[in-house]
Amino acid sequence: MDNYYTNPIVFIMTMIVSFFQFILIMRLLFEINRVNFYNPICQFVVKFTNPIINPFRLLPLNIGRIDLFIIIIIVLVTALKIYIPYSFSSFDFSLNTLIVFSFGKFIQDVLNIYWFLIIISAIGSWFHVFNDHPLFIVIDELCVPLYNVVRNYLPPLSGLDFSPIIILIMLKLTEMIIIPPIFNLAQNL
């Protein structure tokens, strides 16, 4: 097919798969952080992902609060997201490379989601009007456990909380240290 027709199709397919991946990652983060189920956003995410996740829950495969089946599904969806643009071209790569690269991309996406959640949380804290909105409540429930870890070592000074800045720096350092070796491993397979 001609690129003129395939580019919009690839874009739409990639956006749909990316949205589904984002919802699955949010479900994983909600379970790890034990976000309040009665929040409407949490209910939407759970109802949207239950038809896909529940059939795999026949065998419990958990490590603490981390559901490994969700991670496997997210890595497979990420692999599909990576594969879609290349499916219309003659580019070829092995399944092992795709899976390892997808795992690295999954970790990178989780770190990026947390990056934006912390920025939204910090900006939202300036406007107390929106603090009762379900979206900001979910964001706070996802970010406050990270804030508390930093606040144990560096409490707010004179009303200024530096924990979001420190967490943003730690997220970027984590991305710089962890992601490149995974991508290099994928290239060497």
Residue pairs with C-beta under 8 A, 6 or more apart in sequence:
1 88
6 88
10 84
10 85
10 88
13 84
14 81
14 84
14 85
17 77
17 80
17 81
17 84
18 81
20 77
21 74
21 77
21 78
21 81
21 109
22 109
22 113
23 45
23 48
23 49
24 49
24 52
24 70
24 73
24 74
24 77
25 74
25 106
25 109
25 110
25 113
26 45
26 113
27 45
27 46
27 49
27 53
27 70
28 66
28 67
28 70
28 71
28 74
28 110
29 35
29 110
29 113
29 142
30 42
30 45
30 46
30 138
30 142
31 65
31 66
31 67
31 70
32 65
32 66
33 141
33 142
33 145
34 65
35 42
35 138
35 141
35 142
36 42
36 137
36 141
37 43
37 46
39 134
39 137
39 138
39 141
40 134
41 134
41 135
41 138
42 138
52 73
53 67
53 69
53 70
53 73
56 69
56 72
56 73
57 69
61 67
61 68
61 69
62 68
71 106
74 106
75 99
75 102
75 103
75 106
76 102
78 102
78 103
78 105
78 106
78 109
79 98
79 99
79 101
79 102
81 105
82 98
82 101
82 102
82 105
83 98
86 93
94 189
96 189
97 186
97 187
97 189
98 186
100 182
100 185
100 186
100 189
101 182
101 183
101 186
103 182
104 179
104 182
104 183
104 186
107 178
107 179
107 182
108 175
108 179
111 171
111 174
111 175
111 179
112 175
114 142
114 143
114 146
114 167
114 171
115 168
115 171
115 172
117 139
117 142
117 143
118 143
118 146
118 164
118 167
118 168
118 171
119 164
119 168
120 136
120 139
121 136
121 139
121 140
121 143
121 164
122 164
124 130
124 131
124 136
124 139
125 131
130 136
131 137
131 140
143 164
143 167
146 163
146 167
147 161
147 163
147 164
147 167
150 162
150 163
150 166
150 167
151 161
151 163
154 162
154 163
154 166
156 162
156 163
